[in-house]
Amino acid sequence: MSNIKYIRLVTGEDLITEVLEVDNEPHITVYNPTKVLYTFDGESRIRMQLIEWVFTNLVKSSNFALQRRDILVMQDASDSISKAYTEQVTETSEEASNLLDDLLKSRSRNTLD
């Protein structure tokens, strides 16, 4: 069973995220949540895009607790969405790591100057 889930929140937001679910807890823990953005391509087709739900440059953690009462639907994500999610999270993690490396390098150069 996959731990990558589709979640519809009471706010109307759709998330694709890794989930840790513990029985009898009032919350679940989500890891690296992405929000689904829906756009129309002009030909009556809906396109989906995954973006970070909470941007990693705003917070130190990528884990969040969601109250069960705030969840309308939670189901296993489809194989294609799970694959897109995994690629997105990997790409975002690599970009964040590269940004941190660049920042540290620029600070070291400034310290040496």
N, C-alpha and C positions, 0 to 999 in steps of 0.2 A: 504494500500500500504506500502510495506516494505521500510525502509530507509537504508537497507544493500544492497550495489550495487557492481556489477562487473564493473571495469573500465579498459579499455585498453588505455594506454598513447601513445603519439607519439614516445616515447623512446622504445616502445615494451614491457614495463612492464605491467603486469596484477596485479591489486589491488582488494582486497575485503575490503570494508570499510563502515562505517556508513557515510552518506552524509547529509549535510544541503544545500539545493539548494534554492537560492533566485532569483526570476525572475528579469531580467534586470541587473544582476550583472555580471561582466566579470570573476568572479571566483565562485567556490563552496568551501565549507569547508568540509574537511574529518576528521573523528575522529577515532583514533586507526587504521590507515591503515595497512593492511597486504599485503605482496607481495606473489604472487603465484610462487612457484618453481616447475618446471616440471622435472621429472627424468624418465628414462626408467628402467624397472625391469628385463631386459634381455630376456623377453618373448614377446617383441613387445607391451607391455602395458605401458601406461603413468601413472605415479603416481603424485599426486599433494600434495604439502606441503605448509602451510601458515607460513610465518615468519614475524616478525615486519619489516615494510618498513623503518622506522627510529627508531633506537633502543632507548628505553626509558632512558637508562643510558647516552645517548649523549645529550639529550635536556630536557628542563623542561616541555614542552607541548606535548600533544598527538594530537593536532589539527593543521591542515595545510590547507592553501589555495592553490587550484589548479586552474590555469587559464583554462577557457573553451577551449581556442585554443589548449591546450596541450592534450585534451581528444579526442580520436578517437571514442570510444564506451562507453556508460554508460547505463546499464540495471539492473533491479532488479536481485539480486543473486538468484539462485535456493534454494529451501528449505534445501537441504542437505548441500550446501555450507554455507548458512546463519547459520545453526546449528554449523558447524565446526568452522566458524568464531567466533561465540559467545563463544564457549568453549575455543578457543585459546586466545581470549582477556581476558576472565575471569581468565584463568590459568596464563597468562603473568602478569596481574595486581596483582594477589596473590603472584607470585614469586617476583615481584618488591617490594611489601610491605614487604615480609619476608626479602629480602636483606637489605632494609632500617632499619627494626627492628634490624637485626643482627649488622649492622654498628653502630647504635646508642647505642646498648648494649655494644659493644666492646669499643666504645669511653668512655662510662661511667665507665667501668672497668678500662681503662687506666688512667682516671682522678683520680679515687680513689687510684690507686697504687702509 
